[in-house]
Amino acid sequence: MPQTQPIQIPQEAFDWYDEYAHGDIDRRTFLARLAALGLGSAFLGTGVLLPDYAQAEQVSFNDPEIKAAFTTFPSPDGHGEGRGYLVKPRALEGNAPCVLVVHENRGLNPYVKDVARRLAKDGFVAFAPDALHPVGGYPGNDDDGRRLQRSLDRSKIEQDFIAAAGFLKTHDLSNGKLGVVGFCFGGYISNMLAAAIPDVIDAAVPFYGTPASAELIANIRCPLMLQFGELDRRVNASWPAYEEALKAIGADYQAYVYPGTNHGFHNDSTARYDEAAANLAWSRTTAFFKQHLAG
């Protein structure tokens, strides 16, 4: 039986997908650009650029070593109430270090829930809020999720994540130490939380995230581990100035750039995924949290 050849995706397609995913171009423009490369709309199908969440699951929600449930939390300065996915090791007795998991710009999709389950398998209590809770939650597809997230007040979303951090930090399962990891928009939120609530965040790992506002960066006190894809021009353009600001305050930070990788390289539901880089970045992340969140 003949072997199926892997689809070769031009770098331009990844770059345009990044523009499309972040609202810089619309879907029609994106498809037109793909067509100019001789790539039809089918190129967007499952497992190519758009996500295939079913194939990417690493830890089942039925995994016997974890226990997951949805829970709400108060967010008086945000949308009033937040909701998220709380996952703990099933065998946990007492408390454990906690990690807030922050999704991309499309709500709490299956990939981010899976990340929370991976952390619970590794001994953490993980909580992944859904910024789309005020509008009914993640709608089941990323296009609608992006549209819904853009419809919400950005400052209120930020306040919801600040409230979520406080909720998790003081949770009965918490050992009093809180880390945050986020991806894309969640990378920005991770940077923002480290700067906006330095008394709450004990360690932060932004994956390809832009920095907090300049006036907040000086507040950062926790250690940072910053993860970047080499080909992610949009986010990487913000790094030199951010690094200078971190150096100016004597911040404890380490930054890694993964060669040949795109924005979203950790997301195993699309063709941007780079298994070797994702595994290395994740092993560094969990080791970092174990170092800084021990009770």
PESULNOR-V425879 format. One record per pair of residues at least 24 apart in sequence whose ideal C-beta (glycine too) atoms are under 10 Angstrom apart, sorted by the first residue. I is the first residue (numbers start at 1). J is the second residue. Records with the same first field share a line. If there is no record, write none. Layout:
I: J / J
This chain:
6: 271
7: 39 / 43 / 47 / 48 / 49 / 271
9: 37 / 39 / 43 / 48 / 49 / 262 / 271 / 272
10: 34 / 37 / 38 / 39
11: 231 / 260 / 262
12: 36 / 37 / 39
13: 37 / 39 / 43 / 44 / 48 / 49 / 271
14: 49 / 229 / 231 / 232 / 261 / 262 / 263 / 264 / 270 / 271 / 272
15: 231 / 232 / 233 / 234 / 262 / 263
16: 49
17: 44 / 48 / 49 / 50 / 262 / 263 / 264 / 270 / 271 / 272
18: 184 / 208 / 229 / 231 / 232 / 233 / 234 / 235 / 262 / 263 / 264 / 272
19: 234
20: 44 / 49 / 143 / 146
21: 49 / 50 / 104 / 105 / 106 / 142 / 143 / 146 / 184 / 263 / 264 / 270 / 272
22: 104 / 105 / 146 / 184 / 185 / 234 / 235 / 263
23: 105 / 146 / 147 / 149 / 150
24: 234
27: 143
43: 271
46: 269 / 270
47: 269 / 270 / 271
48: 270 / 271
49: 270 / 271 / 272
50: 141 / 142 / 143 / 269 / 270 / 271
51: 106 / 109 / 110 / 111 / 141 / 142 / 264 / 267 / 268 / 269 / 270 / 271 / 272 / 273
52: 110 / 268 / 269 / 270 / 271
53: 109 / 110 / 111 / 113 / 114 / 140 / 141 / 142 / 267 / 268 / 269 / 270
54: 110 / 269
55: 268 / 269
56: 110 / 111 / 114 / 267 / 268 / 269 / 270 / 273
57: 110 / 111 / 113 / 114 / 117 / 268 / 269
58: 111 / 114 / 115 / 117 / 118 / 121 / 268 / 282
59: 87 / 113 / 114 / 115 / 116 / 117 / 118 / 119 / 120 / 121 / 122
60: 114 / 117
61: 85 / 87 / 110 / 113 / 114 / 117
63: 87 / 90 / 117 / 118 / 120 / 121
64: 90 / 91
65: 89 / 90 / 91 / 117 / 120 / 121
66: 90 / 91 / 92 / 116 / 117 / 118 / 119 / 120 / 121 / 126
67: 91 / 92 / 120
68: 113 / 116 / 117 / 120 / 126 / 128
70: 108 / 128 / 130 / 133 / 137
71: 127 / 129 / 167 / 171
72: 129 / 133 / 167
73: 127 / 129 / 133 / 160 / 163 / 164 / 165 / 166 / 167 / 168 / 171
74: 163 / 166 / 167
75: 129 / 133 / 134 / 156 / 157 / 159 / 160 / 161 / 162 / 163 / 164 / 166 / 167
76: 159 / 163
77: 155 / 156 / 158 / 159 / 160 / 162 / 163
78: 131 / 133 / 134 / 152 / 153 / 155 / 156 / 157 / 158 / 159 / 160 / 161 / 162 / 163 / 164
79: 131 / 133 / 134 / 135 / 152 / 153 / 156 / 157 / 159 / 160 / 163
80: 133 / 134 / 156 / 160 / 163
81: 133 / 134 / 160 / 163
82: 129 / 130 / 131 / 133 / 134 / 157 / 159 / 160 / 161 / 163 / 164 / 167
83: 108 / 129 / 130 / 131 / 132 / 133 / 134 / 137 / 160 / 164
84: 108 / 113 / 116 / 126 / 127 / 128 / 129 / 130 / 131 / 133 / 160 / 161 / 164 / 167 / 168
85: 112 / 113 / 116 / 117 / 126 / 127 / 128 / 129 / 130
86: 116 / 120 / 125 / 126 / 127 / 128 / 129 / 167 / 168 / 171 / 173
87: 113 / 114 / 115 / 116 / 117 / 118 / 119 / 120 / 121 / 124 / 125 / 126 / 127 / 128
88: 119 / 120 / 123 / 124 / 125 / 126 / 127 / 171 / 173
89: 119 / 120 / 121 / 122 / 123 / 124 / 125 / 126 / 173
90: 120 / 121
91: 123
92: 120 / 123 / 124 / 125 / 173
94: 172 / 173 / 175 / 295
95: 125 / 171 / 172 / 173 / 174 / 175 / 176 / 177 / 295
96: 120 / 123 / 124 / 125 / 126 / 173 / 174 / 175 / 177 / 293 / 295
97: 123 / 124 / 125 / 126 / 173 / 174 / 175 / 176 / 177 / 178 / 179 / 202 / 203 / 289 / 290 / 292 / 293 / 294 / 295
98: 124 / 125 / 126 / 127 / 165 / 167 / 168 / 169 / 170 / 171 / 173 / 174 / 175 / 176 / 177 / 178 / 179 / 180 / 202 / 289 / 293
99: 124 / 125 / 126 / 127 / 128 / 168 / 177 / 178 / 179 / 180 / 181 / 203 / 205 / 285 / 286 / 289 / 293
100: 126 / 127 / 128 / 129 / 161 / 164 / 165 / 167 / 168 / 169 / 178 / 179 / 180 / 181 / 182 / 186 / 189 / 190 / 193 / 200 / 201 / 204
101: 126 / 127 / 128 / 129 / 164 / 168 / 179 / 180 / 181 / 182 / 183 / 186 / 190
102: 127 / 128 / 129 / 131 / 161 / 164 / 165 / 180 / 181 / 182 / 183 / 184 / 185 / 186 / 187 / 188 / 189 / 190 / 192 / 193 / 206 / 207 / 209
103: 128 / 129 / 130 / 131 / 132 / 138 / 145 / 149 / 182 / 183 / 184 / 185 / 186 / 189
104: 131 / 142 / 145 / 146 / 149 / 182 / 183 / 184 / 185 / 186 / 187 / 207 / 208 / 264 / 267
105: 131 / 142 / 145 / 146 / 149 / 150 / 183 / 184 / 185 / 186 / 188
106: 131 / 132 / 138 / 139 / 141 / 142 / 143 / 144 / 145 / 146 / 147 / 148 / 149 / 150 / 184 / 185
107: 131 / 132 / 133 / 135 / 136 / 137 / 138 / 139 / 140 / 141 / 142 / 144 / 145 / 146 / 148 / 149
108: 132 / 133 / 137 / 138 / 145
109: 138 / 139 / 140 / 141 / 142 / 145 / 267 / 269
110: 138 / 140 / 269
111: 142 / 183 / 264 / 266 / 267 / 268 / 269 / 270 / 273
112: 138 / 181 / 182 / 183 / 186 / 267
113: 138
114: 268 / 269
115: 181 / 182 / 183 / 186 / 207 / 266 / 267 / 268 / 282 / 285
116: 181
118: 282 / 285 / 286
119: 179 / 181 / 282 / 285 / 286 / 289
122: 282 / 285 / 286 / 289 / 290
123: 286 / 289 / 290
124: 179 / 181 / 286 / 289 / 290 / 293
125: 168 / 171 / 172 / 173 / 174 / 175 / 178
126: 168 / 179 / 181
127: 164 / 165 / 167 / 168 / 171 / 173 / 174 / 178 / 180
128: 164 / 181 / 182 / 186
129: 157 / 160 / 161 / 163 / 164 / 165 / 167 / 168 / 189
130: 160 / 164
131: 156 / 157 / 158 / 160 / 161 / 164 / 185 / 186 / 189
132: 157
133: 160
134: 160
142: 269 / 270
146: 185
149: 185
154: 185
157: 185 / 189
158: 188 / 189 / 192 / 193 / 196 / 212
159: 196
160: 189
161: 186 / 189 / 190 / 192 / 193 / 196 / 197
162: 189 / 192 / 193 / 196 / 197 / 200
164: 189 / 193
165: 189 / 193 / 196 / 197 / 200 / 201
166: 197 / 200
168: 200
169: 197 / 199 / 200 / 201 / 202
170: 200
174: 293 / 295
175: 293 / 294 / 295
176: 202 / 293 / 295
177: 201 / 202 / 203 / 289 / 292 / 293 / 294 / 295
178: 202 / 203 / 204 / 222 / 289 / 293
179: 203 / 204 / 205 / 222 / 223 / 225 / 285 / 286 / 288 / 289 / 290 / 292 / 293
180: 204 / 205 / 206 / 222 / 289
181: 205 / 206 / 207 / 225 / 227 / 266 / 282 / 285 / 286 / 288 / 289
182: 206 / 207 / 208 / 209
183: 207 / 208 / 209 / 227 / 263 / 264 / 265 / 266 / 267
184: 208 / 209 / 210 / 232 / 235 / 263 / 264 / 266 / 267
185: 209 / 210
187: 211 / 226 / 227 / 228 / 235 / 263
188: 212 / 235 / 238
190: 224 / 225 / 226
191: 216 / 217 / 220 / 224 / 226 / 238 / 242
192: 216 / 217
193: 220 / 222
194: 219 / 220 / 221 / 222 / 223 / 224 / 251 / 253
195: 219 / 220 / 221 / 222 / 245
196: 220
197: 222
198: 222
202: 289 / 292 / 293 / 294
203: 252 / 285 / 288 / 289 / 290 / 291 / 292 / 293
204: 253 / 288 / 289 / 292
205: 281 / 282 / 284 / 285 / 286 / 288 / 289
206: 235 / 255
207: 235 / 263 / 264 / 265 / 266 / 267 / 278 / 281 / 282 / 285
208: 232 / 234 / 235 / 236 / 239 / 258 / 261 / 262 / 263 / 264 / 265 / 266
209: 235 / 238 / 242
210: 234 / 235 / 236 / 237 / 238 / 239 / 242
211: 235 / 238 / 239 / 241 / 242 / 243 / 245 / 246
212: 242 / 245
214: 241 / 242 / 245
217: 241 / 242 / 245 / 246 / 248 / 249 / 251
218: 245 / 246 / 248 / 249 / 251
219: 249
220: 245 / 246 / 249 / 250 / 251 / 252 / 253
221: 249 / 251 / 252
222: 251 / 252 / 253 / 292
223: 251 / 252 / 253 / 254 / 288 / 291 / 292
224: 251 / 252 / 253 / 254 / 255 / 288
225: 252 / 253 / 254 / 255 / 256 / 281 / 284 / 285 / 287 / 288 / 289 / 291 / 292
226: 253 / 254 / 255 / 256 / 257
227: 254 / 255 / 256 / 257 / 258 / 261 / 265 / 266 / 277 / 278 / 280 / 281 / 282 / 284 / 285
228: 255 / 256 / 257 / 258 / 261 / 263 / 265 / 281
229: 257 / 258 / 259 / 260 / 261 / 262 / 263 / 264 / 265 / 266 / 272 / 274 / 277 / 281
230: 257 / 258 / 259 / 260 / 261 / 262 / 265 / 277
231: 257 / 258 / 259 / 260 / 261 / 262 / 263 / 265 / 272
232: 257 / 258 / 261 / 262 / 263 / 264 / 265 / 272
233: 262 / 263
234: 263
235: 263
236: 263
252: 292
254: 284 / 288
256: 280 / 281 / 284
